[in-house]
Amino acid sequence: MAGTGFTSNLLRPTTGEESHRVTFVELFFDLVFVFAVTQLSHSILAEPTLAGFGEVLILAGAVWWAWVDTTWITNWLNPERGAVRGMLIVLMLCGLLMSSAIPEAFADKGWLFAIAFVAMQLTRTTFALFSFIEQRRRENALNVARILGWYVFSGALWIWGGFASHDARVWIWLVALAVEFSGPISRFWLPVIGRSPVETWQVSGEHMAERVGLFFIIALGESIIVTGSVFAAQPVSGEGIAALLAAFTGTVLLWLLYFAHGERSGSTFISRASTTGTVARTTYTYIPILMVLGIVLSAVGDDLVLAHPLGHHGATDAGSAAVICGGAAVYLFGTALFKKSIGGPWLVTHLAGVLALVALFLAHDALNPLALTWSVNGVLLVVVAIDEWRFRRMADAEDESVELG
């Protein structure tokens, strides 16, 4: 085994800076997912129907799962080792092929999307399995073996769906995605060997939190690219500049909702948790998909507003309004879930903001896209301001407690 490169030093150290540091090769790997997020946004714009959105949801789920599973593995393996770097580069190539197939994944390139995705899942997990076996980490190896068993089953469904007819593909891939998402919940139960012990899921909380935060930056960056590209392709006008400012403001507000305080609080919470794997599963594996979807939808909404800021006859059509309001609502609800999952209370302001966005959607006939976008930004701004006030009040209370103590 040593001749193949599967030596004990492939595992990430458990102490010191290397135990949690995000490496350059991980950031290099993320570049593929910049392309993937762009492809997802363009797919919604290409087919702005309920059925089209449902298809994009399936593809987005697969893209997220390919990325987050790699984050788990690089939390256990050391990306600074040559063999692990090589594995990540192979995954990049598979991810590039998968992303290139997204626009036609439910047409002629379903087989390419499926094979590339399954190749990522099996390659990464098999590599980790041999790495743990070589170091004689029996429980960790069994954990990864369980994961591999689930991925062999789901992979067969993905490939079957990739060669099936369009109508059958939707349902087969929906089942395959359900299998992917059910694995961590069931702790990858398999007959005879049972479930994975929670202890085998221990991760570096700081590394996991930073990796997920960086994915949000990728998604927000795609929003900036959309805004700049569409604006650059149009003649300069007053409404165009107002739409650009609205899109930029919305992106900044989404960034503030998570990064002003949430990212730091989440990193601290998982780092101090006794079972970091359980927190990583809920807080950094399942919940972020809502926030990523919210960012992608918001980017699509920005594109729609920049293209037609005044809409038709001064009103916003229902589809555009659903994207503009829905993106912000999904993201806001995701941040509420995130902050609840790291020990905070249910934030009434976040939930009230979701209801306010629903109300704005219901009033879309009275507002053009530009006015609707600024109204959505107004709701987000109020939530951000109250969140900042709440955080400062809590910080002041802690300072007073320290002084009294």
N, C-alpha and C positions, 0 to 999 in steps of 0.2 A: 504493500500500500504506500510505503514511503516513496517509492519510485514514481508514483502517480502524482505526487504533490500533496496527498492527503496526510499531512503530518499534524501533530498536536498544536503547532504554532498557528494553525489557521483560525483558531478561536480567538475572539476578542478578549483582551485582558479584562478582569473584573474590578481592577482598581487602577487609580491613576488617570491621567488625562485621556489616554487612548480608550478607556472604557466607555466614554460618552462622546468623544469628539466626532463630529461629522467630517468625513474626509472629502478630498477633492474628487475622487472617483465616484463617490455617491452623488455629488453635485453634477458631475459629468453625465452620469446615468439619467439624472432628472431631465436633461435636455430633450430626450425623446418624448417626455410627457408634456412638454410645452407644445410640441407638435400635436400630441393626442388631444389635448384640451382644445386647441384651435380647430381640429377636425370635428370634434363634438359640437362646438358652437356653430360651425358652418353647416353641419348636418341639420341642425334645428332650423336654420335660416332657409336651407334648400327645400325642406318639407315641413312648413309650419302648420302641421295638423296634429290632432290628438294621437292618431296612430303613429305618425312620425316621431312625436315626442316620446311615446312609449318605447319605440325602437331605440332611440338615443339613450333612454334610461337604462336599458339592458346593456348597451355598449359601454356607457359610463360606469356602470357597476363592475363590468369586467376590467376596464382600465384601472379603476381605483383598486380593485383586488390584486391586479398584477403589481401595482406600485406598492401597496401597503404590505403585501406578503414579502416583497423584497426588503422592505424596511425592517420587518421582523428578523429576517435572515441576517441582514448586515448588522443587526443589533447583537447577534450571537457570534457571527464570524468577523474576522478582522480584515477590512477592505484594503489595508496597507500591504497585505501579503499578495504576492504575485498571482497565485492560483485563484484567489478570491477576486482580484481585479479582472483576471481573464474571464471568470464566470460572469461578472457584471457586464463586461463588454459584449459577451455572447447574448446576454439578456437584452442589451441595448439594441442589437441587431434584430432580435425577435420583436422587440417593442416597436421598432421602426416599421417593420413589415405589418404588424398588427395595426398600428396607427394609420398607415397608408391605405389600409383596406376599409377604414371606418365609413367613408361616404357610400361605399357600395357593399357594405357588409350584409345587407338584406337584399342584395341583388346578385351580381356575378362574382363577388369576392368574399362570400361568406366562408368558403373553405380556407382562404388565406388568413382571414382574421382568426378563425378557430384554431388552425394548426399553429400559428405564431403564438397565440395566447397559451395554448396547452403546452407548447414547447417551453415557454417561460416558466410555467408552473412546475413542470416535471424536472426540468434541468436544475432549477434553483433548489428544489426540495431534495432531489437525489444527491446533489453536491453536499448539502448540509448533512444528510444522513451519513455519508461516508466520512465526513469530517468528525462527527460525534463518535462514530464507531471506532475510528483510529485512536481517539483519545480514551476509549473505553468508558465513555459517558453513557452507560446503558439506558438510564431513564430518559435522557435527552434524545438518544437515538430512537427509542421506542416512540416518543412523542412525535418525532419527525416521520417515522415509519407510518404512524397513524395518519398524519397529514398527507403523506404520499398516497396512501390507500384511498383517501377521499378524492384526491386529485386525479387518480387513475379513473375512478368512476365518473366524476364530473367531466373529465377530459373526453371520455368516450361520448358523452352527451353533446359536448361542444362540437366535436368533429362530425358526429352524426347530423347535428343541426346544420353544420356548414355545407353539407352536401344535399340537404333536404330542400323541398320546395319552400317558397317564401312563407306561406301560411303555416306550414309545419315548423319551419325554422324558428318563428317567433315563440311558439309554445315550448319547443325542445330547449331553446336557449334560456327561456324563462325558468324552466325546471333546473337547468344546469346552474344558473346563477343562484337559485334558491339553495342548491346543494352547497355551493361555495360559501354562501352567507350562513348556512346552518352549521358548518363545521366547527367554528370556534364556540358557538353556543352549546353544542353537544360535547365539547372538548374532544372532538374527533373520535367519538366512540366507534369501536370496531368489535365484531364478535371475537370471543376468546380473550383478547388482550384488553378489552374495556376502554375506559376513558383515560385521557392524559391527566396526570396529577398537576394541580395548579403550580406546584413548585418548579416544574420543568418549563414554565412560561416566563420565568423571571427575566426582566429586561433592564437595560439602563434607561430609567425614566427620563433623564435629561436628553439623551440621544433621541428617544422616541418623540418627545415633545418638540424638539427642534426640527426633526425630519418632517413632521406633519405641518408645522408652521411654514416650512420652506415650500411644501406643496401648495399651501394657500397662496404664498407669494407667486408661485408659478401661475396659478389660476387668475390671480389679480393682475399679473403682468400681461396675460393674454387679453384681459379686458382693456388695458392701456393700449395694446397693439391694435385691437379692433377700433378703438376710439380714434387713434392717430391715423390709421390707414383710411378709414371712411372719410374723416374730415379732410385729409390731404387730397382725396380724389374729387372733392366738390369745390365749386366756386365759393369764395369767402362771402358770407352774408351775415346779417345780424342774428337771424334765427339759428344759423349754423354755429356761430360762436357761442350762443346761449346753450345750444345742445351739447357742444364740446365741454363747456363749463359744468353742465349738469352731469354729464357722464363722468368727468374727472372727480367732481365733488362726491358722487355716489361711490366711486371706487375708494376714495379716501375714507369715507364713513364706514364702509365695510371693513376696511383695514383696521380702523380704530376700534370697532366693536369687538374684535378678537385680540389685536396686538397691544391695545392700550394697557390692559390689565389681565385679560383672560389667559394669554399665552404664558405669562410669567407665573400666574397662580397655578395653572395646570402643571407646569414643569415642577414647581415646588411640591405640589400635592402628590404627583406620581413618584417623585424622588424619595418622599418620606413614607410612602405606602409600604406595608409589610408584604403585600402580594402585588408587586408591580405589574405582573402579567394580567391580572384581573382588571386593573384600571386601564392598562393598554388596550385590552380587548374592547371594553365599552367606550372609553373616552377618546381613544386614538385610532380605533379601527372602524367602529360602526357609526358613531355620531358625525365624524368629519365628512362623510359622503353627502350629508344634507347640506353642509356649508359649501362644499365644492359645487354641488348642483346649483345652489343659490348664486354663486359667483358666475357660473357659466350662463345661467339664465339672465342674470343682470347684464353680462357682456352682450348677449343677443339683444336684450332690450335697448342697450346703448346704440347698437347698430341700427335698429329699427327707427329710433328717435332721430339719429343723425341723418338717416336717409330721408325721412319725412317728418320733420319736427312739428309741422302744423297739422298733420294728418289729413283727413278728407272731410271737408266741410266743417272744420274746427272741432272734430270729435276723434276719439281714439277707438279703433275697432276692438272687439272683444278679445281677439287673439293676441294683439299687441299689448293690450292692457293686462291680460293674464301673465304675459312674460315680464312686463315691467314691474307689476306689483308682486307677482308670484316669486320672482327671483329674490327680492328683498325679504319677503315673508318667510320663505324657506330658510334663508340664511339666518334671519333673526331668530326663528324657532330653533335652528341648530345651535346657535350660540347660547340660547336659554338652556337647552339640554346639556350642552358642554359644561356650563357653569354650575348646573345642578349636579352633574356627575362628579365634580371635583370638590364636593362637600358644601357648596353654596345653597341658598334657598331658591325656590322658584322665583324668578325675577318678574314681578308683576308688570314692570315697565316694558319688558321684552314681549310678554304675552299680549299686553294692551297694544303694543306697536303692531303685532301681527293682526289683531282685530281692526286696527285703524287702516292697515293696508288692504284688508278685505273690503272695508267700507269704500276706500278709494277705487278699488276695482268696480264695485257696484255703481259708482258715480262716473264711470269712464266716458259715458256719452256726453257729459257736460264739460269735459276737459280734452284739449288736444294733447298729443304725446309729450310735447315739451312741458306743458303745465303739469301733466300727470307725473312726469319724472321729477320735477322740482318739488311737487307735493310729497312724493315718496321720500325724497331727500330730507324734506322737513320732518317727516316722521322719524327717520333714522337719526337726524340731528338731535331731536328731543331725547331719544333713547340714549344716545351717546352722552349727552350733557348730564342726564340724571345718573347714568352709570358712573360718570366721573365724580359727580357730587357724592354719591354713595360710597365710592372708594375712598375719597378724601376724608369723609366723615368717619369711616372705619379706621383709617390710618391715624386720625387724630385721637380716636378713642383708645387705640392701642398705645399710643405715645403717653396718654394720660395715665393709663394703667401701669406702664413701666415706671413712670415718675412716682406714682403712689406706692408702688412696690419697693 
